[in-house]
Amino acid sequence: MLPPVPRLADYGLSPRHGFLPETLPLTRLPDPYYNKWEAIAANLQALVLTRRLRGVVDKLPVLSTIGLEHESEWRRAYSLLCFMAHAYIWGGDSPAERLPMAISVPLLEISDHLEVPPVATYAAVCLWNFKPVFMNEDIDNMENLATLNTFTGSIDESWFYLISVAIEARGAPILDLMLTAIAAARTNDAKTVTRCLIGFAERLTDLTNILQRMHENCDPIVFYHRIRPFLAGSKNMGEAGLPNGVLYEQGTGTETYRQYSGGSNAQSSLIQFFDIVLGIHHRPTGEKQNTSSSESEREGRHPAPKHNFIQEMRRYMPGPHARFLADVSQVANIREFVQDNKSNQQLCLAYDACLAMLSAFRDKHIAIVTRYIITPSREVRARSRSRSRKRVNLAAASSKAQTKGQTGTGGTALIPFLKQARDETGEPAVEEWTRSFMKRKLRAEYQADPIFSKDRSVETDVDVKGLAGSWTMDDEVGGICSF
């Protein structure tokens, strides 16, 4: 017997907002008991700028979570404490390897409740960190969005988060649309599946248009040097001054150091949902497609291989979101349905159009990563080669590992990873001419893009440990979209 098609409501999701909360994030915790947290968050930029944050936090009492009632309050508290924690760790002349009990005790309790790691995840800085400017207007419009918390107070930082929020909001209807398509495929309703796929492709075009707006209000230099450091995690951060990770103090004397990846859009459930419903499989970076093992690949999706970075990022998603993806992967049937109905030209064309649009989305993302990560990183390295600088913090330091060409265990080449994910998106295409066309089109766009054509060595020049916040000093991608 086939498992039932998942219902959005069972996972706290909605057709209107998707992975964004149906109840808009709170702008403030209602209980005055938590005013101390709210006051620090409201003055976070000033406290970091004046190097007074750590002193203020060290004097904070350990507040109980007993006053948190509704889920929106737990989410608000989680976001507040994550911003405070990362500002505490990275907001000094050198990183702090210990989080005081005033932050760590409630953060650990709240993280357990929400089923997320006690670190600034994509949920903390994007999904649960926005508000509409006008309540009667849609939240998929960039001009109607504002952030609740930032580290720097800059427009650049707000814009960076809100691009993701708008993508989540605009893409939300795709969830219900494709669940409808899965149910229709079970009843051999090709007309409904085709209609859903067409709607999916149209929405993907909208998402690409939103992503392309990143440059409007987020400067690459500001992002790389001022914003990105605060989003770093504690995993593989020895070069930054955290060789063991971070100790979350609990007053027991038996605490151990913890290591987490930092915030990244690789933790977005939306893009992984696209891959699942379209039957797109991603391999470890550098591994070539084996056409004779397609059946074993399908069988191997559950459980995923331990080295699978995309699966690893599900650990950083809210628990219900990760369970939703796992359950959808058990019922995804669109690819097989299209293969069984190759004579239906409209169906095949609609499916291939979805792959083409998603591939184009990833292609645009490669350009953004290059502009916001690769190019600034190489500029820093060029300067560091001519002089030796003392390591101060993540924003100012130069990575020795970088200049020596070292990579960590499980290191992943950034641009090759993203390009392979993009190329794998087109592999399930039904029509051979579609696959050929996509390859030619992507190659032509790559050659024509001035970002890439300036220096082709950008493809293999940057290596990263884990992509999402497991940073070395200059090359890690944590905090940038990793779709």
N, C-alpha and C positions, 0 to 999 in steps of 0.2 A: 504494500500500500504506500502510495506517495505521501510524503510529509505535507502538511498544510502550507499554503502560501502565507508567509508572515504578515501579521497585521501591524501597521505602524503604531497604533495606540498601545500595543503590548510592550513596546520598547520606549515609551515616552516620546515618540515621534509624531509628527502631524503632516498631513498633505500640504499645509500652508507654509510651515516653517522648516520642515525637514529636520535636520540635525540641530538647528537652532532651537532654543527653548520656546515652547508655545506661549508660555507666560514670559513677557519681556524681562530681561535682567533687572534686578533692583538697582536703583541708583544709590541706595543707602540702606544699611541694616536698620530695621525699625526699632529694635531694642536699644535704648540709650546705654545699656551695659557695654555695647561694643563701640562706643564713641571713640575710644582710644585707638582702635584699629582704623576707624574712618578718618580720624584726624591725621594720622601718619600718612595714609594713602593720599589724602587731600594735599599734603605738603611734601610729598615724596621727592619731587624735583629739587626743591629748596634744601631739603635735608641731605640729599646726595651731593648737591653742589657745594654745600658748606661743610661736608664731611662730618655731619652731626647725627646722621641716621643711626649708626651703631650705638652711640651713647644713649640716644633716646630709646631704642629698642631694648638695650640691656637693662633699662630701668622699668620696663613694662612688667606688669603682673601677668601671670599665666591665667588667661581667661578661659572659663568653661564653655563648652559647646552646648550646654543644656538649654540655652536660650534660643537656639536655632530650631525653628519649627518647620516651615515649608521648604520644599526643595530649592526654591529661588533664594532663600536665605543661606542655605548651605553652599550654593554656588557662588553667591556674592562673597561669603566668608573665605571660600577657597581662593577666589581670584585676588582678594585683598592680601591674604597671607602669602600667596605666590609672588606677587609684586614686591611685598616687603622682604621676602626671603632672598630673592635674586638681587634686589638692591643692596641688601645687607652683605651678601657674598661678594658682589662685584663692584660695589660703590665706594671702595676705599683705595688707598695707594697699592695695596696688595690684597688678594682674595682672602676671605675669611673661610677657614676650613671647618668651623663649628657654627651651627645655628643655635641660638639661645632658646631655652625652654619656652619663652613667651611666644615664639613663632612655631617651633617644632612640635610641641605637645598638641596644640589645637590643630595644626596643619595635618599631622598624622591621623588624628581622629576624623577630621573632615574628609581626608583623602580616602580613608577606609569606607566611610559612608557613601561617598560618590563613586567609588570604584575607579579611582584615578591615582597615579603616582603623586607623591608630595613634591612636585616640581612644576615650574611654569610651563604647562602643556599648551597645546593649541586651544583647548577648551578654556583655559584660564585667561589667555590673552585675546582670544577672538570670539569663540562661541558664546561666552558668558560675560563679555566685556564691551557691550555696545548699547546704544539707546537711539531711538528715532528722534530727529529734531522736531518733527511734527507728527503727533500721534495718529492723525487721520491719513497719513501718506505711507506708501509701501516702504519696507526696509530693504528692498533689492535695488534701491536707488542711492547711489553714492552721495548725492546732494541732500539726502535725508538721514544721514548716519553720523554719529559722533561716538567717540570712545568714552569709557568711564574712567579707566586708569591708564597711565603711561609712566614710563621711567624718566623720560626726558621733557615731557610737556610740549614736544615739537609737533608741528603739523605732519612732518614726515613720518613720525612713528604712528600717529593716529591713522594716517592714510594707508600705511602698510597693513595694519590690522583690518581696516575697514574694507579693503579690496577683497579680503577673504570672506568677510561677513556678507558682502553683497553677492559674491559668488555662491555662497551657501544658500542665501535667500532666493536668488534667481534659479538655482538648481533644485530647490526643494520639491517642486511639483513633479520632477522626474522620478522621485521615489514611488509615488502612487501610480504614475503612468506605467512604469516598467513592471511593477507588481501586477498590474492589470494585464500587461502583455504576457507575463509568465502564466497567469491563470488562463488567458485566452489560448495560448499555445497548447495547453492540456486538452482543450476541447476542439483543437484543430481549427480555430477561428483566425484564419490568416488575415482577414480584413482588419480585425481589431489589432492584431500584432503589428501590421503595417502602419496603421494610424498612430499607434503608440511610438513606433520607431521614428516616424517622421517628426512627431512632436519632440522627441528626444534630440534629434539632430538640430532642430531649430533652436532649442534651448542651449545646446552646446555652443552654437555660434554666439549667443548672447554672453556666455561665460568667457569666451575668448575676447570679446570686445571689452568686458570689464577688466580682465587681466591686463590688457594692453594699456589701461589707464594708469598703471602703477607709476610711470614716470612723471605724471602731471604734478604730483605734490609730494613725491618721495625722492629726495636726492640720493644717488648712489653713495656719495662720499659720506653724507650724514648718516645714512643707514649703516654703512660698513664700520665706521669708526665710533659712532655715538650710540646707536640703537642695538646693533647686533651683539655687542659684548654682554649686555644685560640678559640676553636670551640664552646664554650658554648654560649647559648642564654641568654635571660633575663627573662625567664618564670620559676616560682617556684625556684628562686635563692636567697631566703631570707637567707639561711644558708651561702651563699657565699658573702653576703654583699650587695645584690640588692633586698631588700624586696619589693620594688615597681616596679622594672623593670628599664628601662632606659628612660630618658627624652631626646627627640630629639629636641634640641633648634631650634626655627625658628624666634625668635625675636619678637614674638607677646605677650609674657607674659601670654598666655592662654594655653600653651602646657600641655599635660597630659602624664603621664608615659605610656610607651608601653612595652608589654611583648611578646617576640617571642621565639619559639624553636630555638635551634642552628642547625648547619649543620649536616646532616645525610644522609646516603645512602638510608634511607627509603624514601627520596624525589626523588629517581630515578624513572622515568616513565617507564623504561624498564621492571623491574620485575613486576610492577603492570599490564603492558600490557600482560605479560605471563599469569598471573592469570585470566585476563579477557577473553582472547581468548580460554583458556582451560576450562573455566567454573568453576574455583576454587573460593569458597566463604569462607571468613574468619569471624569468630565470635569473640565477645569480649573475652578476655582471661579468661579461666576457664569455659566458656559456652560449654556444651556438644552438640554433633550433635543430632538433632531431625529428624529422618528419615521421619517422617510423615509431616514435614513442609517444604519440599524442594520447593514446589510450592510457598509458601508464602515468602520464602527466596529470590526466584528469583524476586518476585514482590517488595520485600523490598529493592532491590539494588538501586532503584531510587525513592526518595532520600535515601542516606545512613543514618543509625542511628547517632545521634549526638555524641555518644561515640566511634564511629569507628575510631581508630587511623590511619588506612591505608587511609581512606578518608580524615582525618585531614591533612595528609602530602601532599595532592594534593594542598593545599593552599600555599605550599612552592615551588611548581613547576612553571616554566614559564607558563603564562596563556594559550598559544596555546597548550602546552603539556597536561595540565590538560583537556582542551576541547577535545583534541584528544581521551584521555582515556574515557571520558564520552560518546563520540559519538561511539567509538568502542563497549562499553558495550551495546549500543542499538541494535547492529547488530550481536553480537557474537552468533554463532550458532553451533560451532564445537561439543560441548558436546552433544547437542540434536541430531545432525546428526549421530554421532557415536552410540548413543543409538538406533536410528531408524534403524541402519544397523548392528546390532549385529552379523548377519550371515556372515558378511565380516570379516574374521579372520585377514587379513593383516591390514585393517583399524583399528580394535580394538587394535591390537598389537602395531601399530604405535602410537596411542593415549596414551595407557598405558605407552609406553616407554617414552613419553614426560613427563608424570607425575612422573615417576621414576627418570628421569634425573633431573628434577626441585627439587624433594624431596632430592636427593643426594646433589645438590647445596646448599640447605638450611642446610642440615646436616653438611656440611663442614663449613658453615658460623657459626654455633653454636660453633664449635671448635675454630674458630678465636675469636669470642666474649669472650669465656672463657679465652683464652690465653691473650687477649689484654685488657679486662675490668675486668672480675670477679677475676682472680687470683691476679693481682696487687691491686685491691680494698681490697681484704681480707688481703693482706700483710700489707697495710696501716692501716687497722683497728686493726690488731694484734699489731702493734707498738703503735698505739694511745691508746690502752687500758692500756699500762704500764706507760704512761706519759701524762700529760696534756699539750697541745700546744696552743699557741695563734693563732687565725685565722688571716692569713695574706692575702692570695689570694686563688684562686681555686686550684692552683697547690700544695700549701703547707698546706692548712688547713685540719682539720679533722672534719667530720660532726657529730654534736651532735645528729641530727635526726637519723643518721645511727646507732649509738651505742645504742640509746634508742629504736630502732626498729620502728620508726615512718615512716609513708608514707603519701604522700599528697593525696588530693581528686583526684580520678581517677588514683591513682597509679597503675602501671602495673609491674608485676613480669617479669624481663627481660628474663631469660632462659625459664620459662614456656611459655611466649609469643612466643618466637622463635620456641620452640618445637611444640607448638600447630599449628603455621603457617606451619611448616614442615609437621606435621601429616595431616593437612587439605588438603595439596597438593595431597595426595593419595586418598582422599575420593571419588572423581568422577570416579575412575578407573572402567572400564566396566566389567572386569572379576574379579570374587570373588577371584580367586587364585592369581591374581595380587596384590590385596589389602593385602591379607594374606602374600604374599611373601615380599612385601615392609615393612610391620610391623616387620616381623622376621628379615629381613636384617638390618633395622635401629636399632633394638634392639641389634643385634649382634655387629654392628659397635660401638654403644654407649658403650657397655660393654667392647669392646676391646680397645677403645680409652684411652690412658694413661691420657689424660687431664681430663676425666671424672672419670675414675676408681680410681684416687687418693683420691677423696672426693665426694661422691654422694650428699652431702648436697648442692652442688653448684646449684642444680636445683631450690631450693626455697629460697636460701640465700639472693638474691639480689632483691631489689624492686626499681623501678624507676618511676619518674613522667613524663610520656609522651614519654619516650625513646629518641626522637630526640632532644637532646640539652636542654630539660627542666630538667636540672640536679639538684640533690642535690650535695653534695660535692664529693662523691666517687663512687656512684653507677649509675649515669646517663650515657646513652649510646651515647649522642650526638657526632657525629664525627666518630662513628664506623658504619660499614655496618649494616643495619637493614632490610635485605631482607625478 
